[in-house]
């Protein structure tokens, strides 16, 4: 069978699927599979199925035609309450019945949903390759079916952590928010070997580049093995503005590197979230901690502990001398 989405690499049929009974698709529902080997698992005839699976590699496999319903949720245990809100990557999220009902789903959500299973665990969320494939797949579904919200399994069933608190809802315009297809921007024409003049900052300026944004080797922003995807967000020296849609930054493989390793690369202007003169204070970073943040905090704590121990010993010696 052919796939509904051109992004799917293969179609592997899941035996469990049913007619939608004339019901229109009202939402995309995301799941974390709590493990791998998901395509093989869903070929069993046990009532569980999903329209798409996004494997660890980012590969997309379709298993149920979008015209039919998949068995990704138990329609007999629809929840009636909401979770407390939480925040991830600046996005406020509240799982529960309110989100489900806002999408116009009151019963048997399988009839109204396109389900996507993601290999992995709710505790961790999708990896970068899966995140890119998910974002593209949801956008393609919206291209063909119109504006749709993206829900989580937990919106329908409160006993499931799925898809967890590390799911990138901001990639889809927010949790349970109806959004339309976003067309890919038309890249500016390549100048070939000719480099035209461009505006440059009067003072040395840093540009903050969004997490998972791509840096390109040429102004056409075309795919190339030499392109670099940043993770996490970083500040890079702003070399100049190539056009209204494209900026030029000095890329360094390691943050804070002062060696002669910088090279000019192109970035979508929309991925530059903030700029500041080098002399200005850096904005407070409210993004989730990464390993470097954790290592720095541990080192600081150890240094404070060592200082406190030295002061304790010095005080004890001083007290002993006074009593001799």
Buried (B, 14 or more C-beta within 10 A) or exposed (E): EEBBBEBBEEBBBBEBBEEBEEBEBBBBBBBBBBEEEBBEBBBEEEEBBBBBBBBBEBBBBBBBBBEBBBBBBBEEEBBEEBBEEEEBBEBEBBBBBEBBBBBEBEEBBBBBBBBBBBBBBBEEBBBEBBBBBBBBBBBBBBEEBEEBBBBBBBBBBBEBBBBBBBBBBBBBBBBBBBBEBEEEEEBBEEEEEEEEEBEEBEEEBBBBBBBBBBBBBBBBBEEEEEBBEBEBBBBBBBBBBBBEBBBBBBBBEEEEEEEEEBEBBBBBBEBBEEBBEEEEEEEEEEEEEEEEEEEEEEEEEEEEEEEEEEEEEEEEEEEEEEEE
